[in-house]
Amino acid sequence: MMRRFDPSTDTSGETAGAECPYCGSTDTVREHPKGPGLCRSMHFCNECQEPFQRFE
């Protein structure tokens, strides 16, 4: 399944390589520059197919 990104956001800067907290893979993509708080961003793991937040 191909994940679609939110077109209303600009994901400039670091977009890949965050370590997945579920499986440890770095085959991840940054989906949204902002999560629930200003210090978090939303990522998706291509390996285990789980979304996760990363503290910036």
C-alpha positions in Angstrom: 0.0 0.0 0.0 1.4 3.4 -1.0 1.1 6.0 1.7 0.1 9.5 0.5 1.6 12.5 2.1 -0.3 15.6 3.3 0.2 18.0 0.3 -0.6 21.1 2.5 2.7 20.8 4.3 6.3 21.5 3.4 8.6 18.7 4.6 11.9 20.5 4.0 14.9 19.4 5.9 15.6 15.9 7.2 12.9 13.6 5.7 14.3 10.1 6.1 16.4 7.8 8.3 14.7 8.2 11.7 14.9 5.0 13.6 11.6 3.2 14.0 10.9 2.6 17.7 9.0 -0.6 16.9 11.4 -2.6 14.7 14.6 -0.5 14.7 14.6 0.0 10.9 15.9 3.3 9.4 13.8 2.7 6.2 11.5 5.5 7.3 10.0 8.6 5.8 8.9 11.9 7.4 5.3 12.4 6.6 4.5 15.6 8.4 6.9 18.2 9.8 4.7 18.7 12.9 3.2 16.2 15.2 0.9 16.9 18.2 3.5 19.3 19.6 6.0 21.7 18.1 8.9 19.5 19.1 7.6 16.3 17.4 7.4 15.2 13.8 5.4 12.3 12.2 7.2 9.5 10.5 6.2 6.2 8.8 8.2 3.0 8.8 8.4 1.2 5.4 9.6 -2.0 7.1 6.9 -2.7 9.7 4.3 -0.3 8.3 3.8 1.6 11.5 3.5 5.4 12.0 5.4 7.0 14.8 6.4 10.3 16.3 9.9 11.5 16.7 11.0 14.2 19.2 13.1 16.9 17.5 
